[in-house]
Structure formats: C-alpha cells, structure tokens
Amino acid sequence: MNNVYVTSMGKFLPGEPVGNEEMEDYLGRINGKSSKSMRRILEQNKIRFRHYAIDKEQRSLYSNAEMAALAIRDALNRNSGADENDIDFLAVGTTQGDLLVPGFASMVHAETGLPVMEIATHHGVCASGMQAMKNAYLQVLSGESRTAISCASEFPSRVFKHTRFEAQQGFRDRAVPFDTDFLRFMLSDGAGAAILQNCPAPSGLSLRIEWIDNKSYANSYDVCMYAGYNKDNKEHASWHDYLSAHDAADDGAINLKQDIRLVNEMPKVGVDRFFELVEEGVVDPSSIDWMVCHYSSHFFRDEIFRLLKLGGLMIPEEKWFTNLYTRGNTGAASIYIMLEELLASGKLSPGERVLCMVPESGRFQTSYMLMTVVGSKDAAPGIPFEEREPEAPKLKYDNANDIQAQLVRQLVRVWIDFEQKLARVPVIHKLYQGKFTMNDYKSLMENIRQQVIDGSQWIARAASYIPIEHIDLRSAFIAHASDEHRDFEILERNYVSVGGDLEAIQAGEKNIGSEALSAYLFQRASRDNPVDLIGAMWIIEGLGCRMARYWGEMIRDQLGLSDEQVSFLLYHSDSDELHFERLEAVVQHPLLTADIAARIVKTAKTTARLYLLQLEELNCV
C-alpha cells in the first residue's frame, strides 16, 4: 500500500464577498417582501460574508461544473509536481449538479479539459465531498492511481432566487415555509479541490492522509435535508410521481428543505462517532493539533462543544479552525475550502496532526479524516506567482444611462469568461504552473507577431468606414492605429534578444487561429459604421491592461530575463491604459444604441473565442 498525500489544494469563490445586508439583493425578496426569518437565522449562524455565483438580477455567472473546474485548475496551478498527463482519476461531490443526467463528474471532467481518465460522481449533501476524497484516497493507496483529484462544488443560490417561489402555486398566498427559508440564509456557493499523490510535494507542505472514516446513519433516521419530496404530502414518494413537473413545483416538492425538528440530532450523531473512534484507539484527542470541523452554523458549534465537554474529550478551543464566518457554508465544498486556507495560512508545521470532521444532515452521515503535516515550512510555496481571481479591466461609463450600464455589465461577463478560459490554454497554463520554457516564449512571439501587425491595419480600415458626421470616433480609431502600427518591431527585438532568428519570425505564417481572427476583424472593419469593433478592442486592449505585465513579469522571472527582453508585454501594460480611455469615449458616445451595444457584445465574444484559438493552435499552420 502507498502513502497518500494531499500535495496541493485549490478553491474558487465566485464574485465579491456578500454581506448580510446584501443577501436579499442577490436572492431577491419573495413577492417583494423581506424574509421575517432572516435576522434570526443569521444571528444563529453568525455568518458575516459568503459568495454567490448569481448576480443581483439572479442570473447565473458560472455553472456548478465551471466552478469545480476552476477550483481544480487552482489546485493544479499551485502544484509543481503534478503533470496533467499523470492524472488518471477524478472524484467529484455535490448536492445538486447542473443537469439531472449525466453524472456531475462527467460535466466537471469536460470543463477541465484534462486527459481521458476514470471518474466518479458522489451525490449527497455535505458528506459527498468527503466521499469523493475517500474514493480518490483509496485509488492512490491501492496503487490504481499515482495522481488523483478530489473535488466538491456547490451552487445553491440559484435554487433560492425569489422567482422560483413566486411561480409556485402553493406559495402565492402564503409565506415560504421556514424549512425552506432557513436554507436560503444558510447556504452559499463555492468549490474546492485537492490533488492526491503517492509522494509529498517537492517543496512546501503536504498533508499525509492517515485514514478516512465515513459512516451513514440513514438506517436510524428519517430524511432531514432534501429536495424532490414533500413530507406533508404522503401521496407522492418522489417528485417524479406527480402528474407533471409543474404539479411537483406547485406543491413545493422540488424545493431544498431542512427538517428543523430533526437537524438538532446532527451534532449528537457526529460527536458519538468521535467518542467511538477514541474508544477504538484510532483517535487520541491529546495528539490533535488542529481540529477542522464543518459545522454549518455557529449554533451547532456550541452544541458540539457542549457534548464534547460532557464526554470529557474536549479538544481545546484554540485548536479549532474554521472560515465559516467569512466564506460561508458551502456544503460539500466547505472542508476543502477550509483546508486550502489552513494549508496556505503559514500556521501549520511539519509533524502536526489535523483532524477533520464533516457531519451531514441529509439522512445523517458523519465523516472524519486524520492527516499529518509533512514537508518543509520554509520551502517555497507551491504556486510560483501571486494567485489572481479573474477581474475585468475597469471601464468608465455613465451609471445613469441604462444602455451604457448594461453594455459594460455584459462586457465584464465576456471578459471574466475569457480570462478563465485563458488559464486553461496549454501555453498559458504552463506559464501559471511555473513550467514555461524559452521555446514556449519564442513560439508565443512567433505566433502573435502577424496579428500584432494586422491590428493597426484593421483599425485603420474601420476608421475609413465611420461616417464623417462621427469624425470624433473616426479620429479615435485613427489615433489608435497610429499608436500601434510599429509595435511589432518591439516584439521582434525581444525575439532576437532571446536567441531567435529575425528572418525566421519575419517569414512565419499565421496559425489557423490567427487566420480566423484576422479574417473576422478585417471583415467587421469593412462594414459601414463598424463601431462594434470596440468589442474586439475590449478583448485585445484588455489583454494589455490586465494580462500583459502579469505575463511579462512571470516570463521574465521564470526564464531569468531582463525587462528589456519582455518589453513588448511590459509596454502594452502601460500603453493600453490610454487606449482604454478612447474605448470609454466610444461607450459614452451619443451614437450608442441598444442595437449597437448588442453588436459590440457579440463582437467581443467572437474575438475572445478566436483569440483563444490563436493561442491554442500555436505553430499549427
């Protein structure tokens, strides 16, 4: 049997932290009325901030599978010893996936773009994340896998938005029952992932898994947290048994609910299992340095402490670690998000013991996991560069203008999606992993040179098609083209400075992605009044503002280069801020209509996809 190590962990928490006063701005107020239960629930759980993958219009910004894939990518980016081609097992847990069929792991695997591998879906509530961890652990322990990924992701906010309840016949004349309203203010969105290997990370700290214990008590308890059933209507055992999905919805059968009468049994079940593990000699409370417990509410924390003290086996309070109050209750993902934060905190030391506890109220399960910290605390961290959450470049606009405001919101969504997908492109992923080579740098410059040359040309062509009555816009396009028409010379100097042959890069052909990108941009530039091309500028100039210096400094540091050898990227970081001022002038122009705004967004989406294709198809001509 192999030892099994968690060699890195990752997380994804969507959007900015949402405070208690903003919760109903995201979830909505049912029938326009604030919840009467909210204040009491929040006073009990003491959660101050959480994250939502929906916006204030209740639109989904990600899928559950996308969040899982982003957490996995984060874990991989932090791991210098895990090659994607070595990963041969993926286990994923969730409460509710995006689709009824197929399994959630299939959807996550597709989002990651990782190679062919064995997968497993674990469907449940909070314990499904630990079931996934146990599966991945056993795969590596037995030698079936050398590198496995365990992940859990939750997206409950979208099932709590006010419109779902307002559409249900049963709640048009009465308030939503407390068993449903309770969970609206308990649960939030997020994902976490762990890389499991048969050897510790080459640097930094790893967590050696000693054992994982998962126990179900469904034989002794009724269902407690559930969806797809209405306990008050015994005629139907499942939402499938209703005459239609509409009937099931109107009866509240599809709502996620918590049986408040039963949920208080959860701490007792979890603590009883702890006492059993102590009696079995598996756990020595005095040897535990960190207790990482997923209690879904501060209320349950107090009850767990009370029961442990009664049994004389209390682990001192200062050894307990949680981020419930700042990250929220993310269900199956919570234990991953807690361990990721603890591992990155600098608080752990080699030799320390970490005991994890995950109680679940679905039909009552309890999970425990014991881990030992190994490695060197003074070693370099697993991620070689500062982690960044996706963030769109800043674009000024008139908040009072609905068309401008909607346009900018949509452009921001296009950008966030684009930046997330950029991280998965092989050459950029290598850069983020700290595995970038000189050949990668040369190849990147060879493949983007022609697009850089074409940039000023399609902008100049677009200017000639802008009507004379909008000469200010024409002037902005011409000035933009003038700024950029010699940028390719900086790129060529960088290429030669790292040993590239000038004649070789000048004779290079466009790859198939560059061909598609240039053809599209010239086609758009040749139409009357092509102001929608500011959507293309949003993507291309956004790369300069948001990514150029970030990439340039990473390339410089990984390859031991000087600023002069990455000056093309560093220069664009500064110059493209000026270009953004011109873009803002177009966004704020009286010419802007809803139709033009829609064309701008579509052009931005198309440009983003083709730019990704250019980077995906390096040297494919």
N, C-alpha and C positions, 0 to 999 in steps of 0.2 A: 504493500500500500504506500502511496505517496503522501508526503505532507502537502497541505493545500494552503496557499497564501492569497490573501487579497492584496494585490500589488498596486492598485490604484482605484480610486472611486471618482465618480463624476455626478453632476446634478444638472437639472435645468428647472429654473423657476421663472415662469413667464411674466413679463411686464414688471412694472414697478411695484414695490410693496403697497398693499391696500390697507389703510387704517380702518378702524371700526366705523368711523363716521361716514366712510365712503362705500361700505359694503352694499347697501341697497341702491347706490348709483350704478353698480355693476349688475347685481342680480335683478334689480327692478323691484318696485313696490306693487304687490299683488292688488289689482283693482284700484291702484293709485294710493293705497294706504300702507303706511309703515307697519311692520310687524309689532304686535304688542308683546311678543315673547323675546324679541331680540336682546333687549337690555339684560334681562335675567340670565339668558344663555351665555352672553359674553361675560357677565360678572362671574359666572361659574367656571367657564373655561379659561378666562384670563388671557386669551389670545389677543395680541395687540395689532399684529400685521399678518397678512397672508398674500398669496399671489393668485391671480385669475388669468386664465387663457381666453377670456372673453373681454370685449371692450364694453364701454358704457351703453352701447346700442345692442348689447347681448350677442354680438357676432363673434364666432369662434376665430381666433387668431392662429391657432395651431390645431392639429388633430392630436389625439392621445398618442398615436404611434409616432408622430413627429417629435413630441416631447421626449418620449422614450429614446428615440434615435439620437436626439441632441444630448441627452444625458450620457448615452453610450459613447458618443463622439468626444464628449468632455473627458470621460474616463480614459479613453484611448490617447487623447492629446496629452494627458498627464503621465503617460506610461512609456518610458523609453525602451522597455524590454519586451513589449508586446507587438508583434508584427501582425497586421490584419490577416495575412495569409495563413497564420498559425491558429487562428480562432476556429474551432470546429464544433462549438456547442453554444447555444443561446437559450436561456430560460427567462421567461418574462411573466410577471404577475400584474394583475389589475383587478379592479372591481367591475368596471364596465368598459369594454373596448369600444372602438368606433363603429364596428359592424357586428351584427349577430353572427355572421359566418363570413369568412373563415376565422380561425383562431387568431388571437391578438399577436402571438409571436410571429406569425406569418407576415402580418402587416408591419411589425417593427423591423423584421429582417429586411423586408423590401425597402423601407425607409433608410436603413443604414447603408445599403449598397454593399454590404460585406459579402465575401465569397460563399459558395454553397456550403452548408453545414447542417447538423442536426439541430432541431429546435423543439421547444416545449412551452406550451401555454398553461399558466396556472391561474385559474379563475376563482375568485373568492372575495374576501374583504381584506383587512389589514394583513392577515397571515399569508396571503398569496405571495407577497414579496419574499417572505421567509421560506415558503415552499420552493420558490424559484431558486433562492440561494442554496437550499439543501440539495436540489437537483444538480445544480452546477458543481457544488462541493463534491458530491458523490461521483460525478463524471471524472473530475480531476483525481480524486482519491483513488479510484479504481484503475486509473491509467487509460480509461477510454478517451480522455481528452488531456491535452497539455495546457491549453488555454481556453477558458470558458468565460462567458459573460452572463451575469445575473442582473436583472433589471426589474424595476417596478415603476409604473406610471399611473397617475390618477387625473381625471378631468371631470369632477363632479359639478362644477359651477354651471355647465350648460344644461344640466337636468333640473337646476333650481331657478332658472330665469322665470320671471313673472308670467310671461306669455303662455308657458306650458300649463300653469294652473288656471289662468283666466279662460283657457279654451276647454277646460274640463267641466262638464255639465254639473257635476256634484258639488262644485265649489263656487258657483256663480252667485249663490245667495247666502253663503256662509264662509267663515274663515277656514283657511287650510288647517287641518288638524295639527296639534302640537308634535305628533310623532314624525311629521314631515318637516314642519317649520323648524324644529330642533336642529335637523341636519343642515339646513340652509346656512346656519351661522356657526357650524362646527367644522365643515369640510372645505378644503381648498385644493388648488391644482399644483402639480409638480411631478418631477421624475428624478429617479436616482439609479445609478448603475455601479457595478463592481466588476473588476477584472480579476479572475481567479486563475492562478498558475501553480505549477508544481515546484517552483523555486521562488525565493523572495525577489523583490525588485533589485536591480543592480545598484541603486543608490536610494537614499532616504529610508523611510519606514514602511514596513509591510505589516499586515495582520495575519498571523498564522491561526487558522481555524482549528480548534481542538475538537469540537463536536457541535452538532446542531440537533436540538430536540424539538419536534413538532408533535403536538397532541390535540386530537379533536375530542370534544365532549358532546357532540351532536346527539349521542345516544341518550343523554340525560336532560337535554334542554330543548324547548321549543325554539323556532326561528326568532331571532331578535332584530337583526338589521337585514333588510331585504327589499327587493323590488320584484314586481311581476306577480303580486298576490295581494289580496285584501283580506286581512284577518277577520274583518267584520262581515264578510260575505262568504259564508262557508259553501255556497252553491258552486263556486268555481275554485278548483285547486290551483289553477295557474291562469295567467292572463291569456294563454293560448286557448283556454276553454270557453272564453266569451265568444259571442256570435261574430264580433268584429274587434279589431284593434281600437276603434273609436269607443265601443262599449267598455272595453277594459280601461281605457284612459278616463272616460267619464266617471267610472267607479273608483278612480284613484289607484287602480291595481298596478300601473306602471311606475308610480312614484317611489322614490327611495325613502324608506321609512325606518324608524328606530322604535322598538317596543320599550318605552320608558319604564314599564313595570319590571322588565327583565334585565335591563342593561346594568343595573347595580350588582348583578351577580358576577360580572366580568372580573373585577379586581379579586374577588374571593377565589375564583377558579385559577387565575394566574398565580396568586400567592400560594395556594395549596400545592401547585406543581413545583414551585420553588422549594417549599418545605420537603417534598418528596425527593427532589434532586439532592438536597442536603443529606437527607437520611440515607440515600443510596451511595453517598460518598463521592458524588460527581461534582458537587459544588462545595467549596469551603468559603463561607462568607468573609472570613478574615483575610483571604488572599485576593479579594477583588479590589482593584484599584479604580476602576471606572464602571459605573452602572448606567447603561444606555437603555432607557425604557421608553417605549412608545405608549405613553398614556395620552389619550385623545383629548383630555380636559384636565385642568388643574384640580377639578373636583375629584377625579379618580386618583390623582397623585396623592392627595391627602388620605384617601381611603386605603391605598396600597401601603403607605407609611404606617397607618394605624394598625393594619393587620400584621405587618412585619414586626412591629414593636410588641404586639400581643404575643406573637410566637417567639419572641426573644432572639430574632435573627435579623435585626435591622442592619442594613449597610449604611454607614454614616452618610448624612445628607450631603455633605460636601463632595462626596464621590459620585453623585448623580449628575448626569449630563443630559440636557435637552435643549432643543431650539424651538419647541412648540410655540412659544410666545412671540417669536419673531418670524418664523417660517410658516406657521400654521399647521393644521392637521392634514397631512397629505396621504392619509391612509396607508396603503401598502408601500408607498414610496418613503414614508417617514423615517424608517430605520436606516435607509440608505442615505437620506439627506442629513440625518444626524451624524452618522459615521463619517460621511465626507467632511463635514465641518470639524468634527473632532480630530480626524486624521490631519487636516490642514492647519489646525489651530496652533501647533507647536507645543501643546500641553502634554502629549504622550512621550514616554521614554521607553527604550528597549527593556524588555522583561516584564513590563506591566501587564496585568490581566484585565480584559474588558468583557463584561457580561452584558449581553443584550437580551431584552425581554420585549415580546410583542404579544399582548393579549388581543383577541378579536371577539367581537360580539355577534358576528354573522349568525352562527349557530354554536358559538363558543369553541374557540381554539386558543391554544397558548403555545408560543414559540420561545425557546431560549437558545442562545448561541454563546459559546465561550471562545475568546480569541486572546492570543498572546502577541504583544508588540515585539517585532524583531527589526534588525537593521541598525542604521546609524542615524541618530537625531541630527548630527552636524552635517550630514551629507546634503548635496544639492537636492532641492525638491524635484519631484517627478516631472513637473511641467517646466520647460526651459524658459518660457516667457510669460509675461503677465496675461492672465486669462481675461478675456473681454466678452461681455454679453453683447449680442447683436444690437446695434443702435444706428438709427438713420442719421445722415447729416442734417444739420439744422437749416431750416428754410423759413425765412420771414414771410409773413403774409398778413392780410387784414382779417382778424378774427371775426369781425362783424359781417364779412362777406361770405355767405354760405357756400358759394361756388368755390372760392379760394380755399376755404376751410376743408371742404370735402375733398378737393383735389389733393391738398397736402396730406390729409389722412390716408388717402389711397396710395399716394406715392410712398409714404412711410411704410405701409404694409408691403408694397412691392419690394422696397429696399430690404426690410428685415428678412423676407423670404430669400432674397438674392444672397444676402450675406451668410445666412445659414447654409445655403447650398454651396457657396464658395468654399466653405470649410471642408466639404466632402470631396471636392475635386482633388484627384491624386496629388498633383504637384503642390497645391496649397496645403493639403493635409500633411505632406512630408515636411513642409516648412513649419507648420504648427507643432509637429512632433519633435522638431529639432533634428531631423534626418535629411535636411536639404543638402545637396551636393553642388559642386562647381558646374558640373554638367547640367544640373537642373536649372541653374541660373542662366547659363548660356542658352539653353533650349528655350527658356521663357523669353529672353530678349529676342532670339531669332523669330519666334512665333508671333510676337506682338508688334514687331517693327513695321510691317506693312500696314497694319491697322492704324498705327500712330501716324504714318504718312497720309493715309486716306482721311483721317479725322478732319484736318483743316480743309480738305477738298470738298467733302460733303457739306460741311458747314457753310463754305463759301457759295456752293451751288444753292443751298437752301436760301441764302440771303438774296440771291438774284430772283427768286420766286416769291418773295414777300412784296406785296403791293406798295407803291410809292406813298400811299396815304398812311402807311405804318413805317415810315422811314426810320423812326427811332428804334423799332425792332430790327429792321434791316441793318442799321448801324451796329447794334449789339452783336448780331451774328458775324458781321464783317470783322469787328474788333476781336471777337473770339477766335476766328480763323487766323487772323494776323498773329495773335499770341502764340498759336500752336504750330505754325507751318514749318518751324525748324526744330521742333522738339526731337525728331528722330535722330538728329545729329548728336544730341546728348546721349541718347541710348547707344548709338554706335561707338562713342568714345568709351562708355562703360564696358561695352562688349570687348573692345580691343584691350582695355586695361587689365582684363582678367584672362588674357591669352587667346581671345577669339580672333579669327581671321576676318578683316574688314571686307574683303572680296566675297567671302562665303556668306556673310549676313546680307550683303547688298544683292547677292544673286539668289537669295532664298525665295521660295514660293509661299503663298498663303496656304495655311492648312485649311481643311474643309470648313471648320468653324469660322475662320476669318473670312473665307469666301462668302459664306452665308451672311455674316454680319455686315460686311461692306456692301454686298448687293442689296441688302434690305435698306441700309441707311441711304445709299445713293438713290434708290427707288423712292423713298419717302421724300428726299430732298428735291426731287424733280417734279413734285406736285405743287399746285397753286397754294400759296399761303401755308407753307409747311411748319407752322409754329408748334405742331405736336412733337417736333424733334427735341423740344426741351425735355421730353420724357427720356430720350436717349441720352441727353446731356446729364440728366439726373443720375443715371446709372454710371456713365463714363467719368464725369467730373466727380461724382460721389466717390468713386474708387480713389480718386486723387485725394479728396478731403479726408476720407475716412480710413482708407487702407494703405495708401502709398508709403507714408512714413513708417507705419506699423510694419509693413512687409520689408521696407528698405532697411530698417534697423535690425530686424531679425536676420535678414540675409547677410548684412554686414557682420553681425556678431557671430553667426554660425560659421561663416566662411573666413573670418578673420580679415575682412576687407576694411578699406578706409571709406570715409564719407564720399570722397570723390568717385569711388568705384561703384557707388549706388546712387549717384547724384540725380539720375533720371527720376527715381522714385522719391527722393527727398525733395527735389524741386517741385514736383507735381503736388506734393502735400501742401506747399505754400501757395503756388500759383493758382491752384484750382479753387481756393477760397475767393479770389477775385472773380473767377468765372461764375461762382455761385451767386455773387451779387447781381450779375447780369441775368442769371436764371430767375432770381427773385423779381427782377424788373418785369419779366415776361408774365410770371404768375400774377403779379399785381396790376397788369395792364388792363385797361377798359375793354380791350378786344376779347378777353376771356369770356367764353360762354360755357354752359353745361356740356354742349356737344364737343367743343374744343377740348374741354377738360377730360372728357371720356376718351378722346383720341390720344391725348397726352399720356394717360394711364396705360392704354393699350400699347403704345409705342414703347413706354418704359418696360412693360412686361416682356415684350418681344425682344428688346435689346438685351435685357437681363439674361433671357434664355440663350440667346445667340452668343453673348459674351462668355457664358459658362461653357458653351460648346467649343468656343475657341480655345479655352484653357484645357478642356477635356481631351481635345484632339491634337495635342502637341505633336508636331512632326508628321502628322497624317496628312499627306498632300495628294 
